Amino acid sequence: MMFIWAFVVGGLICVIGQLMFDILKLTPGHTLSILVVIGALLDGFGLYEPLIDFAGAGATVPITSFGNSLVHGAMQEAEQHGLIGVVTGMFEMTSSGITAAIIFGMIGAILFKPKG
């Protein structure tokens, strides 16, 4: 049953993003930014962790999880280290994902002919 809920929740997040493209005519950058902010707000109000417990990868794989990670790391480190923990916590929680995106983007650009 966990796989079904992961598929449904992840699919709904993607549907929301697609509707933002099609109906609101937002650019990909605007859509991604809004989804990251929604994930951050949900974590700030304590609603994203229950969603992760319910849907698993359906909530951790989409871009909304990046906003969740930013806020979650900032709040966790702020409790321990104060104001400086806000900045270090954001980067501590998301650095591996950002690094992987940069490395795999570079590999993709080397292996394939980029347009533009």
C-alpha positions, 0 to 999 in steps of 0.5 A: 500500500505504501507504493500506491500512496507514494505514487499518488502523492508524488503524482499529485505534486507533479500534477500541481506543477504541470497545472502551474505550467499550463493554466497559470503559464508560469515559467519552469523557474517560477514553478520550481521556486513556488514548489520549493517555497510550498515545501518549506512552508509545509515543513515550517508548519510541521506538516511535511514530516507527516506527509513523508511518513505517509507517502515515503518517496512520493514526498521525498523525491519531488522538488518540494522536498528540497524546501523541506530540507532547507527549513528542516536543516535550518531549524534543527541547527538553529536550536543547537547553534543559534543564528549561525546554525540557520545558515550552516543547517541549510547547506548541511542538509542540502549540500549532497543533492546540490553537489550531485546535481552539479556533477551529473549536469557536468557529466551530461554536458560532456557526454551529450551536445548541449543546445544553446 
